[in-house]
């Protein structure tokens, strides 16, 4: 299993790298008292840091999954934060859905896969 690199501890790996592909687990905001815009910005900052640590960057994201607690209420605000952060020259595929998330204060969760 030396061709698979895992980081993070606990119930799951935070990052897994295999065949020059970086898989990030679902990331949620650290401050759950914040609104969806601030939670999204926090998550995107965490994604930047995790990808940098893995030897990648947001310009190498292949696909993203965005989960919102309330898509009707939060879709536009999440998209605004996403659009400000996104590398417009290298847009990934993306799906956005609504889901009951891990806790009531978790408004958004993002999962990404990137090339190394």
Number of C-alpha atoms within 10 A of each C-alpha: 5 6 9 10 14 16 13 10 9 6 6 11 14 16 20 18 20 15 10 14 17 26 24 22 17 17 19 22 23 12 12 16 12 15 16 25 20 17 23 27 18 19 21 21 14 16 21 17 15 20 25 13 11 22 13 19 19 23 17 18 23 17 16 18 16 20 23 23 22 16 17 9 11 17 20 13 16 22 15 13 18 15 11 10 15 16 15 10 7 12 15 19 11 12 10 15 13 16 15 13 16 11 9 9 15 22 28 30 22 20 18 22 22 22 21 18
